[in-house]
Amino acid sequence: MLSAEQVFEGYAFAVEQTKWVDHLGQEFERDVVRHNGAVAIVPITEDLEHVYLVRQFRPTIGDWLLEIPAGLRDIAGENEIDTARRELMEEVGYSAKTMDYLMTLRTAVGFSDEQISIFLALGLEAGSREADGIEEESMTVECVRLSDIPMMIETKQLVDAKTIAGLSVALHRLNA
């Protein structure tokens, strides 16, 4: 990288205009989104046959999506597992006896450095939802059969990348 100039800073990300030199010595420019990172959780019921998903409105596409619970790493010093535990309670109203790392997903490497760490939550214990903000207050929680997940992906009922990746890896792990 030759240079980087921050041109925007928001709550969850910043935008930099960057200049680079490729392997042939040619200079080029790219706008890059610098993201704080996020976590996502695949919360599986005790019978290992269902998963809790959240339906929430996504202004970026103007539609409601069914997704695994997720949230920003927006508290300084909070580690990923604690962020995942907090988001699980805020969005779904459960705590988990175990929170196992599944994968890290780079969401849009063509323009962003965002990465989402995805965890498998087992041994769920009911608490009370602690919605944080209007987006979480308006979301609903749905309990979905794991056996329905492949059909829901094929029929575009599930289209979110982190959700498809997280559920696919979780299903593989549970069936291994």
C-alpha positions in Angstrom: 0.0 0.0 0.0 1.3 3.4 -0.9 -1.2 5.5 1.1 -4.6 5.4 2.9 -6.8 8.3 3.7 -9.9 7.9 5.9 -12.8 9.7 4.3 -15.6 8.5 6.5 -15.9 7.2 10.1 -19.2 5.8 11.4 -20.3 3.6 14.3 -19.5 0.2 12.8 -17.0 1.0 10.1 -14.8 3.5 8.4 -14.0 4.1 4.7 -10.5 4.6 3.4 -9.3 5.7 0.0 -6.2 3.6 -0.6 -3.4 3.6 -3.3 -1.5 0.4 -4.2 1.1 -0.9 -6.5 0.5 -4.2 -8.2 3.1 -6.8 -9.0 3.8 -5.1 -12.4 4.5 -1.8 -10.8 1.2 -0.2 -11.8 -0.6 2.0 -9.3 -4.3 1.7 -8.6 -6.8 3.0 -6.1 -9.5 1.2 -4.1 -12.1 2.4 -1.6 -11.9 0.0 1.4 -14.4 -0.5 4.2 -12.6 -1.0 7.6 -15.0 -2.9 9.8 -14.9 -3.5 13.6 -15.8 -7.2 13.1 -18.8 -9.2 14.3 -19.9 -12.5 15.8 -22.7 -14.9 14.9 -24.2 -17.8 16.8 -25.9 -21.0 15.7 -28.1 -21.8 18.8 -29.1 -25.5 18.7 -31.9 -26.8 20.9 -31.3 -29.5 23.5 -32.8 -32.2 21.2 -30.3 -31.3 18.5 -33.1 -31.0 16.0 -33.9 -27.3 15.9 -32.1 -24.0 15.6 -33.2 -20.5 16.7 -33.2 -17.9 13.9 -34.1 -14.3 14.0 -36.2 -12.5 11.4 -35.1 -8.8 11.1 -35.5 -5.9 8.7 -32.4 -5.1 6.7 -32.6 -1.5 5.4 -29.7 -2.2 3.0 -32.0 -4.4 0.9 -35.3 -3.1 2.1 -36.5 -6.6 3.3 -36.9 -8.9 6.2 -34.3 -11.7 6.4 -34.2 -14.9 8.4 -30.7 -15.2 9.9 -28.6 -16.7 12.7 -28.3 -14.3 15.6 -25.3 -11.9 15.2 -23.9 -8.6 16.4 -21.1 -6.2 16.1 -17.9 -6.3 18.2 -18.7 -2.9 19.6 -17.6 -3.0 23.2 -13.9 -2.3 23.7 -12.0 -5.1 25.3 -14.9 -7.6 25.1 -13.6 -11.0 23.7 -15.5 -12.8 20.9 -17.1 -15.4 23.0 -18.4 -12.9 25.5 -19.8 -10.8 22.6 -21.5 -14.0 21.2 -23.0 -14.8 24.6 -24.3 -11.2 25.0 -25.8 -11.2 21.5 -27.5 -14.6 22.1 -29.2 -13.2 25.1 -30.1 -9.9 23.5 -31.6 -11.4 20.3 -32.9 -14.8 21.3 -33.2 -14.7 25.1 -31.0 -17.7 25.8 -27.6 -18.4 27.4 -25.5 -21.4 26.4 -23.6 -23.9 28.5 -21.1 -24.3 25.7 -20.1 -21.9 22.9 -17.8 -23.6 20.4 -15.9 -21.9 17.7 -17.1 -23.0 14.2 -15.4 -20.7 11.7 -14.4 -17.2 10.7 -16.0 -15.8 7.6 -14.6 -12.9 5.5 -17.8 -11.4 4.2 -16.9 -9.1 1.3 -13.2 -9.2 0.5 -13.6 -7.2 -2.7 -14.2 -4.0 -0.7 -14.2 -4.8 3.1 -12.0 -6.3 5.8 -15.0 -7.4 7.8 -14.8 -10.8 9.4 -17.4 -12.6 11.4 -16.5 -15.3 13.9 -19.3 -17.9 14.1 -20.0 -20.1 17.2 -22.1 -23.1 17.9 -24.2 -22.7 21.0 -25.3 -25.8 22.9 -27.0 -26.5 26.2 -29.3 -23.6 25.8 -31.0 -22.2 29.0 -34.0 -19.8 28.7 -33.5 -16.3 30.0 -35.3 -13.1 29.0 -34.5 -11.2 25.8 -32.6 -8.1 26.4 -33.1 -6.3 23.1 -30.7 -3.5 22.5 -32.1 -0.9 20.1 -34.9 -0.7 17.6 -33.6 -3.4 15.3 -33.5 -6.0 18.0 -36.8 -4.8 19.5 -38.6 -5.4 16.1 -37.0 -8.8 15.3 -38.8 -12.0 15.9 -37.4 -15.4 16.9 -38.2 -18.6 15.0 -37.4 -22.2 15.9 -36.6 -24.1 12.7 -36.1 -27.8 12.2 -32.5 -28.5 11.2 -33.7 -31.0 8.6 -35.5 -28.1 6.8 -32.3 -26.0 6.4 -31.1 -27.4 3.0 -34.6 -26.9 1.5 -34.8 -23.4 2.9 -31.4 -22.5 1.3 -32.5 -24.0 -2.1 -35.8 -22.1 -2.0 -34.1 -18.8 -1.1 -35.8 -18.6 2.3 -32.3 -18.3 3.7 -30.1 -16.0 1.6 -27.7 -14.4 4.1 -24.1 -15.6 3.7 -23.1 -15.9 7.3 -26.3 -17.8 8.0 -25.8 -20.3 5.2 -22.1 -20.8 6.1 -22.7 -21.1 9.8 -25.6 -23.5 9.5 -23.8 -25.6 6.9 -20.7 -26.0 9.2 -22.9 -26.6 12.2 -24.9 -29.3 10.4 -21.6 -31.0 9.3 -20.2 -30.9 12.8 -23.4 -32.2 14.4 -23.6 -35.1 11.9 -19.9 -35.9 12.0 
